[in-house]
């Protein structure tokens, strides 16, 4: 009887040990990030100062992003290479949707708020003709985790139907001390600045 009790206890301890080992070997879950403004963001960035009685119809086209950046993971500079730094994929830090969608949605959100506009692309309003079509292209989006984050974004606003165009380039580098959260926060700030410049372009065409 005593030998059987010892055997039962030994078996239970073995199962417990195996479960603990498996739990310790489990891969950590990735964390997902978005470039959209959250409820805790600066209210002036997401709420129009004066509500528009008649919405301004815009169309924010999908953002063109270099293929090297179009990954589920955040892509940052690998500073271990010194001056010849390459790129590093952060497997545990991922975008909540494809990067072109993240950037398009973030710009659309900010433009709709600052202009009192409605994005026909986002709303799926196929029967409404937009007054302004906005296209953007990411030339550079990079970061050194714990140090800085930067971007270069080309943008164009085309007024329809006469085709008058205004274009520009937003270049920004911001400090991003801390970890990945600081990098994403810097990217959000850069997109807010880009949206501000685009909004100014829309207003210049409306004069």
N, C-alpha and C positions, 0 to 999 in steps of 0.2 A: 504494500500500500504506500509506504514511504517513498519507494523508488518511483512509483507511478506519479506521486505528487511532485517530486523533484523534476520528473520528465515533463509534466504539464507546465510547471513554472518555467523551465528552460525553454520550452517551445514558445510560450507567451513572450518571454524576454527576447527571443530571436525575432519574432514577428514585429515587436515594438522597435527593435534596433533596425530592422530592415526598413520599416516605415519611416523612421527618422532619417536614415541615410538617403532614401528616395526623396524625401521632402527637402533635404539639404541640397540635393543635386538638381532639383527642379530649376528650369531656366527662369530668370526674372522676367516679369511682364513688361513689354515696352510702354512708354508713356507717349500719349498723343497730344499734339499741339495744333492750334489754329491761329490764323492771322486776323480773324474777325475780332472786332471789339466786343468785349464782354460787358455785363452789367456794371462791373466795377470800373470801367474805363471812363475817361474824361467825358462828361455829359455833353460838352460843347462839340465834341468830335462826332457825336452820333445823333444829335438832335438839332433840327433846323432852328435858327434864331427866330425867324418869322415864317410861320406856316404858309405855304403857297395855296392860294384859292384855286388856281388851275395848275395841275402838275406839269412839270417840264418833262417831256418824253426824251429819254436818252437810251442808248444801247451801248453797253460795255461789253466789247467783244472778248473772247477768251485770250488770256495773256500768253504771249509766246515766251517760252523758257528754254534755255539751252538743254540739250538732252543729258548732259553730265549732271545737271541739277534736278532733272525730272525723275526723282526716285521717291519711294515711300519714306525713306530715312532722310533726316537732315544731313546735308553735305557741308562739311566745314573744312578749313585748312588744316593740314597735318603739319604742325609746327616743328615736329621732330626733325624735319628735313632742313631746318635752318632757312637760308635764303632761297633754297630750291624746294620750298614746301609743296607737297602734293595735296591731294584731297583725301578726306576720311569720311566714311559713312558711319553715322551714329545709329547702330542697330536698335538701341533701346530708346531712341528719340525719333518719333515719326510724325508725319503730317496726318491730320485727321481726314484729309481728302487729297487727291493729287495736287501737287504744288501749283500748276496753272489754275486750277479751280479755286484753291485757297486764295491766291493773289487776286483773281478776278472778282471773287465774292467780296473780299476785303475792300477793294477799290470801289466796287459798286455800292457797298454799304455806306462808305464815307461820302461818296458823291451824291447819293440820294439824300443823305442827311443835310449836307451843306448847301445843296442847290434846291431842296424841296422838290426833287425829281422822282420819277418812276423809271426803273430800268426795264425796258420791254423784254430784254433778253432773259433777265432773271425771273420775271413774272410770267413768261411764256405768252405774251400778248402779241400773237402773230398778226392780228387784224389792226394793230395800231402802228402807224409809221413814226419812227423816232425822229426827233428834230436834230439830234446830235449823235454821231457815232464816234465812240472812243476806242482807240486801239493802243495797246502797250506791248513793249518788248523788253524783256530783262536781258541786259548785256552782261551784268555782273551782279552776283549775290553771294557774298562770302563772309566768313567770320573766323576769328581766332577765339575759341572758347576761353572765357575768362578775361578777355582783353577788349575786343572790338567787333563790330559788325558793319558791313557796308553794302551799298548797292548802286548800280547805274541803271536807270530805266528810261528808255525812250518812249514818248507818247505823242499821239496825234488826235486832235479833235476835228472832225469834219462836219460842217453844217449841211444838212440836207434840205431841199434838193439842189441848191445852187453849187454845192461842192466846195465852198470856201473852207480853207484849212488853216489851223494854227497848230504848231508842234513845238516840242521842247524836250529837254533831257534833264532828268533829276539825278544828281549825284550826291551821295551822302555817306559819311562814315561817322559812326557814333561809338562812344565807349560802351562796353558791355561787360563790366566786371561781374564776376559770379559764374554761374554755370549756364546750362542751355536755356533756362528761363530768361536770363538776361539777353541772350542772343535773340530769342523770339520777340521779346519786348522791344528791342532795338529795331527789328524788322517791322514791327507794327508801327513804330514811330516814323520810320522811313516811308512806309506806305501812306501814312496820314499826310506827310509832307508832299508826296507825289500827288495824292488826291487834291490837296489844296492848290497845287500848281495847275492841275488839269481843270479844276473848277474855275480858276481865274481865266484860263483859256476859253472855257465855255462862255463865261460872262463877256469876254472881249468880243466874241463873235455875235453876241446878242445885242450889242450896242447899235 
